[in-house]
């Protein structure tokens, strides 16, 4: 009789409705992946074969398969919220040395400075050592506030960059001016120079000093002498008198300039950059407190036109020490620390894992999956490093990929299937009743 077939159909439709209900319940769950019920027929056969006209004995649920399609990405105000746009899973430490995987990027910092999710599981990646990320290193829990490393932005003295930029200045010197009335140069006497400008330079400890440049028209045609002074740190004793001077004269008492600028008849600069030299003695330090500085002062692009003195650009490559002020996560997973001195430095990199068969992952709840024999081993790589890894979007979250319209249609379909299977049982019962009533 058809009771078995109808009952199996009821069970299958019930499981499908459970799956639809779970999808709808998690339509607002970040990173949730919808499931779908896959059915299989149940066939009874004798040991000698199924016969000429076999009839199955019903249906069963073959599998509940999760659909790892991309969900929409919503923008948030939390800089640690991170969405994966593409393939891959976040790696999280399960608290016992193992790894679980997820797509939910709702992260925050715990009291120890680790990036954690709502369940307190630590996000894994590659930790930077002194701002350097060793690609291919094992994944470890990312700790943004690591007491074993300096949380301060390291200062850089002027001229200490890789390119050794030093000072770059673009100015216009007024060709209409004549030789100053007073000689020799004295930074305290404005009548001994034509124009001046200043910028801040930094020593190897990050202390700022005002580097002032004074431009003196030379008697030679289209030639300007450049003199310089430097402010000294508080409590220092500069070598030139008076001993309490605020400025250190780097031009040897106004007798020898630190550099010279020459121009052609069209007002274009023809001289090369000159070198500034600053020792710890010049700064008034009692000993080898800071690294001596030698950096170029480059006036490339400067002009001598018949117009007022102007500073068009003034740049230098040094900066003071800074403190950690915030974080940014790039699309490549690199976590950049932002410092109060305007600099950034990598503190780690989020790395993703992919699987050959993500449908084989074992669901653990709380938006987590575990590796299983059918999923295969994880393949770990940096976001965006290949097509199988998606890119990250900071201050964003991946919404559930549940299509509510499709789920409601599925619900109606499974409801009708349930009703039809119930009708099958009712019909078989009516036939059986007819047989019982035969006399």
Secondary structure as GFF3:
##gff-version 3
##sequence-region A 1 439
A	DSSP	alpha_helix	3	25	.	.	.	ID=ss1
A	DSSP	beta_strand	35	42	.	.	.	ID=ss2
A	DSSP	beta_strand	58	66	.	.	.	ID=ss3
A	DSSP	beta_strand	73	75	.	.	.	ID=ss4
A	DSSP	beta_strand	82	85	.	.	.	ID=ss5
A	DSSP	beta_strand	89	93	.	.	.	ID=ss6
A	DSSP	beta_strand	99	102	.	.	.	ID=ss7
A	DSSP	beta_strand	108	109	.	.	.	ID=ss8
A	DSSP	beta_strand	115	116	.	.	.	ID=ss9
A	DSSP	beta_strand	122	127	.	.	.	ID=ss10
A	DSSP	beta_strand	140	141	.	.	.	ID=ss11
A	DSSP	beta_strand	152	153	.	.	.	ID=ss12
A	DSSP	beta_strand	167	174	.	.	.	ID=ss13
A	DSSP	three_ten_helix	190	192	.	.	.	ID=ss14
A	DSSP	beta_strand	195	202	.	.	.	ID=ss15
A	DSSP	beta_strand	208	217	.	.	.	ID=ss16
A	DSSP	beta_strand	223	231	.	.	.	ID=ss17
A	DSSP	beta_strand	247	249	.	.	.	ID=ss18
A	DSSP	beta_strand	259	262	.	.	.	ID=ss19
A	DSSP	beta_strand	274	278	.	.	.	ID=ss20
A	DSSP	beta_strand	293	298	.	.	.	ID=ss21
A	DSSP	beta_strand	303	305	.	.	.	ID=ss22
A	DSSP	beta_strand	310	316	.	.	.	ID=ss23
A	DSSP	beta_strand	322	329	.	.	.	ID=ss24
A	DSSP	beta_strand	334	339	.	.	.	ID=ss25
A	DSSP	beta_strand	344	354	.	.	.	ID=ss26
A	DSSP	three_ten_helix	358	360	.	.	.	ID=ss27
A	DSSP	beta_strand	362	365	.	.	.	ID=ss28
A	DSSP	beta_strand	368	370	.	.	.	ID=ss29
A	DSSP	beta_strand	379	382	.	.	.	ID=ss30
A	DSSP	beta_strand	391	394	.	.	.	ID=ss31
A	DSSP	beta_strand	396	398	.	.	.	ID=ss32
A	DSSP	alpha_helix	404	436	.	.	.	ID=ss33
###
